[in-house]
């Protein structure tokens, strides 16, 4: 019973995130991008470009152009994911067709920034709910298994073609503003999906490693990993000079916890060497639970 309740709550959260994402993306499109003839990247950008040049209904275009990618997801990725994506894109098309949104501004810079922000937030929330609102990522994911390129590289290549085409049909200035829209949307998607709790790897080298380890485990409540290393000086060899092995302390924290880690280490050893780097994926161990996302 408990597992069934957790599963139901999981799907309810996912559904709510997708619904909010649909309305956010629709507001970005109808409140900012459509009235000012701006586009975004991916299938949404293609749909907007075709709409501007042919006057075909945007809701129909978004759904129709995404259908091949949904079929690809159904056959190559996951049937459940494909079904959720189908419903999400159908919901987006429905809201665009039947829900009215106010036109917020005709300022080009505000349109690019805030249109991209609301559109990116919508896509990001949908991803956290377990679906996508744009089939480009599905195609990119599939193609990375066929060619030596990352998903980011594939998406970038598609969008370069879209914006070059936009420059030809809409003009250079709208295309440049559309690139700004795409950048705003991309950053917003990253922020919504990863959040301020994006994981960061922290490495610490200290002469007082035992005290630092104890402080991190007791005050931060994080698991740590110890690497063995040797200190080297120019013109000297550690093994010849008898320099003892040193310990490199490694742990994974969220962005919000970086300053706290530095303070804990500094309280123990002011001369400790600390460096940080982003972690794209982390699972298991003593990690803070992430919010629901696909």
C-alpha positions in Angstrom: 0.0 0.0 0.0 2.8 2.4 0.9 4.6 1.7 -2.5 1.3 2.3 -4.4 0.8 5.6 -2.5 4.4 6.7 -3.3 3.9 5.8 -7.0 0.6 7.7 -7.2 2.2 10.8 -5.6 5.1 10.5 -8.0 2.8 10.5 -11.1 0.7 13.3 -9.6 3.7 15.5 -9.1 4.9 14.7 -12.7 1.5 15.6 -14.1 1.2 18.9 -12.2 4.7 19.9 -13.4 3.8 19.1 -17.0 0.6 21.1 -16.8 2.4 24.1 -15.3 5.1 23.7 -17.9 2.5 23.8 -20.7 0.9 27.0 -19.5 4.3 28.7 -19.0 5.5 27.7 -22.5 2.2 28.9 -24.0 2.5 32.2 -22.2 6.0 32.7 -23.5 4.9 32.0 -27.0 1.6 33.9 -27.2 2.5 36.7 -24.8 6.0 37.5 -26.2 7.3 35.6 -29.2 4.3 35.3 -31.6 3.3 39.0 -31.6 6.9 40.0 -32.3 7.8 37.4 -34.9 10.6 35.8 -32.9 11.5 32.2 -32.9 13.2 29.7 -30.6 15.3 26.6 -31.4 14.2 23.1 -32.1 10.8 22.0 -33.3 9.1 25.0 -31.7 11.4 27.3 -33.7 10.6 25.4 -36.9 6.9 25.6 -36.1 7.1 29.4 -35.5 9.1 29.9 -38.7 6.6 28.0 -40.8 3.7 29.8 -39.1 5.3 33.2 -40.0 5.9 32.3 -43.6 2.8 30.3 -44.4 0.2 31.4 -41.8 -0.6 27.8 -40.9 -1.9 27.5 -37.4 0.9 27.2 -34.8 -0.9 24.6 -32.6 -1.3 22.2 -35.6 2.3 22.8 -36.7 3.7 22.1 -33.2 1.8 18.8 -32.9 2.3 17.6 -36.5 6.1 18.3 -36.6 6.6 16.6 -33.3 4.7 13.4 -34.3 7.7 11.7 -36.0 9.9 12.4 -33.0 7.2 10.9 -30.7 7.2 7.8 -32.9 11.0 7.6 -32.6 10.7 7.9 -28.8 8.1 5.1 -28.8 10.3 2.7 -30.8 13.8 3.6 -29.5 13.5 5.1 -26.0 10.5 4.3 -23.9 6.8 3.8 -24.5 5.8 5.5 -21.3 8.1 8.5 -22.0 6.6 8.7 -25.6 3.1 8.6 -24.3 3.7 11.3 -21.7 5.4 13.4 -24.4 2.5 12.9 -26.8 0.0 14.1 -24.1 2.3 17.0 -23.1 2.6 18.2 -26.7 -1.1 17.7 -27.4 -1.8 19.7 -24.2 0.5 22.5 -25.5 -1.3 22.6 -28.8 -4.7 22.7 -27.1 -3.7 25.6 -24.8 -2.2 27.5 -27.7 -5.4 27.0 -29.7 -8.0 27.8 -27.1 -6.5 29.8 -24.2 -5.9 33.5 -24.6 -2.9 35.3 -23.1 -2.3 39.0 -23.0 0.5 40.5 -25.2 3.0 41.8 -22.7 5.3 44.0 -24.6 6.6 44.9 -28.1 10.1 45.8 -26.8 12.5 43.4 -28.7 15.0 42.9 -25.9 12.3 42.3 -23.3 10.5 39.9 -25.7 13.8 37.9 -26.3 14.7 37.6 -22.7 11.3 37.0 -21.0 9.8 35.1 -23.9 12.8 32.7 -23.7 12.5 32.6 -19.9 8.9 31.5 -19.8 9.3 29.1 -22.7 12.5 27.6 -21.1 10.7 27.3 -17.8 7.9 25.5 -19.4 10.2 23.0 -21.2 12.2 22.5 -18.0 9.2 21.8 -15.8 7.9 19.3 -18.4 11.3 17.5 -18.3 11.1 17.3 -14.6 7.6 15.8 -15.0 9.0 13.1 -17.3 8.3 14.4 -20.8 9.5 16.9 -23.3 7.7 19.7 -25.3 10.2 19.6 -28.2 11.1 16.6 -30.2 14.6 17.8 -31.1 16.1 16.4 -27.9 14.6 13.0 -28.8 16.2 13.0 -32.2 19.5 14.2 -30.8 19.4 11.4 -28.2 18.8 8.8 -30.9 21.5 10.2 -33.2 24.2 10.2 -30.5 24.0 6.4 -30.5 24.7 6.5 -34.3 27.5 9.1 -34.5 30.3 10.3 -32.4 28.8 13.5 -31.0 27.2 14.7 -27.8 23.5 15.6 -27.4 24.5 19.2 -27.0 26.4 19.2 -30.2 23.5 17.7 -32.1 21.0 20.2 -30.7 23.4 23.0 -31.5 23.8 21.8 -35.1 20.0 21.7 -35.6 19.5 25.1 -34.2 22.3 26.7 -36.3 20.4 25.5 -39.4 17.1 26.9 -38.0 18.6 30.3 -37.3 20.3 30.6 -40.6 17.0 29.8 -42.3 15.3 32.4 -40.0 17.8 35.0 -41.1 16.9 34.3 -44.7 13.1 34.5 -44.3 12.7 37.0 -41.4 15.9 39.1 -41.7 19.1 39.4 -39.8 17.8 41.4 -36.8 14.9 39.1 -35.9 17.2 36.1 -36.3 19.7 37.7 -33.9 17.0 38.4 -31.3 15.8 34.8 -31.8 19.2 33.6 -30.9 19.0 35.6 -27.7 15.6 34.0 -27.1 17.1 30.6 -27.5 20.0 31.4 -25.1 17.6 32.6 -22.5 15.4 29.6 -22.9 18.4 27.2 -22.7 19.8 28.7 -19.5 16.3 28.7 -18.0 15.9 25.0 -18.9 19.2 24.2 -17.3 18.3 26.1 -14.1 14.8 24.5 -13.8 16.0 21.0 -14.5 19.2 21.1 -12.4 18.3 23.9 -10.1 20.4 25.7 -7.6 21.1 22.3 -6.1 23.2 21.2 -9.0 25.9 19.0 -7.7 29.5 20.2 -7.4 32.6 18.1 -6.8 35.0 19.5 -4.1 38.6 18.4 -3.7 40.6 19.4 -0.6 44.3 19.1 0.1 45.3 19.8 3.7 48.1 19.0 6.0 45.4 18.4 8.6 43.4 16.0 6.6 42.2 13.9 9.5 40.6 16.9 11.2 39.2 18.1 8.0 37.6 14.7 7.3 36.1 14.6 10.7 34.7 18.1 10.4 33.1 17.5 7.1 31.5 14.3 8.2 30.1 15.6 11.5 29.2 19.2 10.5 28.2 18.7 6.9 26.8 15.1 7.0 28.4 14.1 3.7 30.2 11.0 2.7 33.8 11.6 1.6 36.3 9.8 -0.6 40.1 9.7 0.0 42.7 9.7 -2.8 46.3 9.0 -2.1 48.8 11.5 -3.6 52.3 12.9 -3.3 53.5 16.5 -3.0 56.1 17.5 -5.6 58.4 20.5 -5.8 60.3 21.8 -8.8 63.7 20.3 -8.9 62.9 17.7 -6.3 61.5 14.2 -6.1 59.1 13.4 -3.4 60.4 9.9 -2.9 64.0 11.0 -2.7 63.3 13.9 -0.4 61.2 11.7 1.9 58.0 13.8 1.6 55.2 11.8 3.1 52.1 10.7 1.1 49.3 13.2 1.3 45.5 12.6 1.3 43.2 14.3 -1.2 39.7 14.6 0.2 36.8 14.5 -2.3 33.1 15.1 -1.6 30.0 16.1 -3.6 27.8 18.9 -2.4 25.2 21.3 -3.9 26.0 24.8 -5.0 24.4 26.2 -1.9 26.7 24.2 0.3 30.0 25.2 -1.3 30.5 28.3 0.9 29.7 26.2 4.0 32.3 23.6 3.0 34.9 26.3 2.6 34.1 27.7 6.0 34.4 24.3 7.7 37.7 23.6 6.0 39.0 27.1 6.7 38.1 26.7 10.4 40.4 23.7 10.6 43.2 24.7 8.1 43.5 28.2 6.7 46.1 27.0 4.2 44.1 24.1 2.8 43.9 24.0 -1.0 40.3 23.7 -2.3 39.1 23.4 -5.9 35.6 22.8 -7.3 34.1 21.5 -10.5 30.6 20.8 -11.8 29.1 17.2 -11.6 26.6 16.4 -14.4 25.2 13.2 -12.8 25.4 11.8 -9.3 23.5 9.0 -7.7 23.6 7.0 -4.5 25.9 7.5 -1.5 25.1 10.2 1.1 23.5 12.7 -1.3 20.6 15.1 -0.7 17.6 13.8 -2.6 16.9 15.6 -5.8 13.4 16.8 -6.8 11.3 14.8 -9.2 12.6 14.9 -12.8 12.9 12.7 -15.8 
